[in-house]
Amino acid sequence: MYDQMILKATGCTPDEARHVEGYMRLTFGTLDGLGADFKREARSALKDARLDPKAAEDNARSYGLRP
């Protein structure tokens, strides 16, 4: 569900969308309440995920976000 929203908000790849969701979940208990801030937070999380793709993958998997 969130992967499509993240893809649209950031233009990232599908694998990066999992990474972005993982990083967003580190900060927010639920992503439903972000509303208008979702796009900004997704872009910020994408920057973080791209800094260390291995850590981003490990984090995504810790939330059950698998390819």
ZIZI-V552007 format. One record per pair of residues at least 4 apart in sequence whose ideal C-beta (glycine too) atoms are under 7 Angstrom apart, sorted by the first residue. I is the first residue (numbers start at 1). J is the second residue. If there is no record, write none. Layout:
i-><I;I>
j-><J;J>
//
This chain:
i-><2;2;2;3;3;3;3;3;4;5;5;6;6;6;6;6;6;7;7;7;9;9;9;9;10;10;10;10;12;12;12;12;15;15;16;16;16;17;18;18;18;19;19;19;19;19;20;20;20;20;20;21;21;21;22;22;22;22;22;22;23;23;23;23;23;24;24;24;24;24;25;26;28;31;34;34;37;38;39;40;41;42;43;44;45;46;47;49;49;52;53;54;55;56;57;58;60;61;61>
j-><6;21;31;7;14;17;18;21;8;9;38;10;12;17;20;21;42;12;14;17;38;39;42;43;20;42;43;46;16;17;20;46;19;67;20;46;49;21;22;60;65;23;49;56;57;60;24;42;45;46;49;25;60;65;26;56;59;60;63;65;45;48;49;56;59;28;31;41;42;45;63;59;34;38;38;41;41;42;43;44;45;46;47;48;49;50;51;53;56;56;57;58;59;60;61;62;65;65;66>
//
